[in-house]
Amino acid sequence: MSRCLDYTALITVIIGALNWGLIGIFNFNLVGFLFGYTSWLSRIIYILVAVCGLYLFTFFGRTGAEPQD
């Protein structure tokens, strides 16, 4: 279960990073464009990206703890 959560969090943060890249390079907010700039859905997506980013801090403590396959 933890591995599934890890991958879900990682994919969510990558999507958030791509959105920030689009904002920085082209001044284009993909999440705002798709879901509305002030909608509740956009806010929920931003909150999920932030929570997943915070969760990924646990990778620092687990990187050397698991045996390699």
N, C-alpha and C positions, 0 to 999 in steps of 0.2 A: 504494500500500500504506500509506503514511504517513497518508493521509487517512482510510482505513478504521480504522486504529489510533486516530487522533485521535477519531473519532466513537464508537468502542467505549469508549475511556477516558472520554469526556465523559458518555456514557449511564450508565456504571458509577458515576461520581462523583455524578451527579444522583440515582440510586437510593439511594446511600449518604447523600446529604444529606437526602432525603425520610425515610429511616429515622431519622436523627438528629432531624429535626423532629418525627416521631411520638414519639420518646423524650422530647424536651423538652416537648412540649405535653401529650401524653396518657399519658406513662410507659408506652408500648407499643412493644416491640421487634419489628418485623415480621419481620426476618431470624430472630431467635430463635424466634418463633412458628411460622414456616414450616418451619424446618430443625432446630429443637431448640436450646435455649439453650447447651448445652455440647458440641454435636456438632462433629466435624471439618469438616463441610460449612459450618457457620456461620463457623468460624475461617478457612476458605479464602476465603469471601466477604469477610470483613473485611480479609483480607490483600490480596485483589485490589482492593478499593476504595482501600486505602492506596497500593498500587503505582500504580494509575491516577491517583490524586491527585498523587503525586510526578512521574509522567510529564507531567502537565498543566502543571507548572512550565516545561516547554520552550515552552509557548505564549508566555511573556513574551519570549523571544528571537526568535520567529517571527512575531509579530503584524504587524510592519511589513515583513517580508522578502519576503512573497509578493505578487505583483501581484493587484489586485482583478479579479474577473470582470465 
